[in-house]
Every structure is written in structure tokens, then in C-alpha cells.
Amino acid sequence: MNSYVGKQITLFQFISIISGSQVSVAVLNLPRKLSEAADTDGWIALIIGWALSLIAGLAIVGVMKYYPNGTLFDLLSEYMGRWAGVLAAMLFALYFFYLMYDGLVRTILVTKTWLLPTTQSFVLMSLLLIPAYSIVRHGIRNVARYAELIIWISLWIPFVYIYTLKHAHWVYLLPLLKEGWLPILTAVKATIYPMLGMVSIFILYPHLKYKEYATKGIVIANSITMLLYLFVTIICYVYFSPEESHLFNDPVISVLKSIEFKFIERIEVPFISFYLFIFSLIWIPMMYLLTYCIAWIFKRESIGIPLRLLIILLAVGTFFYFPTYNINNFLVRQLFWVGLILEYIFPVCLLCYLWLSKFWKEERSSL
């Protein structure tokens, strides 16, 4: 699994995968969660959350610089033995499955709520898995090209939200720091889950064509994510009153009801249909990363068999059981803690370990 010839991705594709996996389904209810913790000052927490996410992302890039021609699992195998690499691959495979499944479940729940309420969940799951399989089975370059395409064709969406500002009341944002810094610091917790996805760098790094730009890439990707979140959060805050901002489950969708056209009654319906492409930026890359982990464990170059088994498992499993909104919210709360450990704490600790290891070796060699 050490050959990356012909599997390289560009810097923009690198940015598209990271930022796309972060935004995806997490953007829908983020304004509500921030409002519940800090009222209309919740947007300030996004800036703090961005800074923390950026530090974690830079730590991941710093780790990968110690082994630029391999993934995290190759690095751990080199420094600690293959058992460490296999253990990490198993752990991250479970984490990528968690992220992928959460994205699929949330997408299906939103689709059933707004578009197809009578369609069975396993039918929707099957319809989502078919194109995902077609993209993922061709490898990381296809996944990267898909993410890049979705970013380009989604550039018109912010202009639509700007149109809703004709109903804005900017006074809703005042006064700043209504209840001090404590509610804002509490709201930072709500920014952790929407910023998850940086851990994909551990596998994407050796595929990056120009690795010297990885640091620039993570800064740009996290900044794009933060600006998008800040944009939609402020729009929701100035459109809804402070009392209303936490009453809508998905305010990013509800705000679209202010847009009216004579030829369409519910403008949010075509928008949600298009959002499915954006939502897919979480489960399609994570599906590849998951199957890569499994293939690495068994020393296989191809992800074909793990991918087909995963597709069958998801389709059959959904036929017998599918989570409700409450169960999904519980999974999200658990994902917060897992993501906090794997994406924020683990990279910093590993970077410190690698730095100390290198320092000790240099000290011994100098004696």
C-alpha cells in the first residue's frame, strides 16, 4: 500500500475534500446549536472553534512531515512496529465508518422530512449507495475530482442566501457579549462536531502532489469552512429574532422560505435536492478512507472487496434497522467525544512524541 504513483491529487482537491467533509450535513442545525448556548453571540464561538481546529490540523500536517511518503499507519509501523499501524488502522476504520454512517443517516432523515416522507429508509439508502460505489471504487483521484466538482457547482448558493438579507434586522446581533464570555466559551463545544474531518489528512497527505503546500491547504480549508459557517449563522441570526433562532431544527433550510417565486410554491424543496450533492461530501470520502484502512490491514492494493462488503452491509442493515432523529442526535454526541480525541488530542500528542523521539536520537548521536 506504499505506491502512490498515478494516485496524486491537487492542492484544490485536497482542500475540497477537507472543507467539504467538514461542512456537509453539519451546517444545517449549527446556528440553532450555537444560539442555544450563546444566543446571537454564538457566531463568535465559531472563530474560537476555527482557531482550535486550525491548530489540530497543523499538528496533523506536522506529524505527516515525519513520514511524507506514507500514511499514518505506515508512520506508526515505522516508529513502533506493525502492530501499532494495524491497531491505528482498525481504530480509524471504525471512526471513518462512524462519520460516514452519521452523514448517510442525517441525509436520509432530512430527505424524508422535507422531500420523500413516505419512502422507506432502505430504498433511500440504496439510492445513495449506488452512485457512491461508482465513485469510490475508482480510487482517491475520482473521489477528489468529485469533491472538486461539487465545490465548483455550489458557488451560486451563497448568493441565494444573500437575497434573504432584505428581511434582515441587524439590530438582532446587538449588543455584543450580552451575557459575557462564558456562554460563548460554552458554545465552542458546538463547533467541534462541524469541524471534524481533518483526520483525513493522515491518509490524503502522501497523495498530495505538492506536499510543501499542505500547511497552506489546511489553513485555506479550515478558513473556508469557518467563513461558510459564519456566513449562514449570521444570516440566520439577523433573519430570525433572538427568540426564534433556536426554535427551528434546521434554520439553514427554514430561512429559504422567505424566497418567493410565482412558478414554485416551496423554494426549499429544489434546494434540499441540490444539497444532497453537498451532503455526499462526507459519506463518499469517508467510504474511501474506511475501505482503505481495511485494505491496508490485509495488505491489499485494491479496495474493491471491502467496498462491496460495506455496500451490502449498509443496504441490508438499513432494511432491518434505521435510527430515528433522537438516536442520530445521540450518535452525534458520542461522535463529538471520539472526534475530540482522534482529531484534536491525538495529533498533538503524537507530534510531541515524534519530536521528543527525534530529539533523543539526536542527543544520543551527539554523545
Secondary structure, DSSP 8 states (H G I E B T S, - for coil): ----TT--B-HHHHHHHHHHHHHGGGGTTHHHHHHHHHGGGHHHHHHHHHHHHHHHHHHHHHHHTTSTTS-HHHHHHHHH-HHHHHHHHHHHHHHHHHHHHHHHHHHHHHHHHHT-TTS-HHHHHHHHHHHHHHHHTT-HHHHHHHHHHHHHHTTTHHHHHHHGGGG--GGGG-SSSTT-SHHHHHHGGGGTGGGTTGGGHHHHGGGBS-GGGHHHHHHHHHHHHHHHHHHHHHHHHHHS-TTTTTT-SSHHHHGGGG--BTTBS-THHHHHHHHHHHHHHHHHHHHHHHHHHHHHHTT-S--HHHHHHHHHHHHHHHHH----HHHHHHHHHHHHHHHIIIIIIHHHHHHHHHHHHHHHHHHHHH-
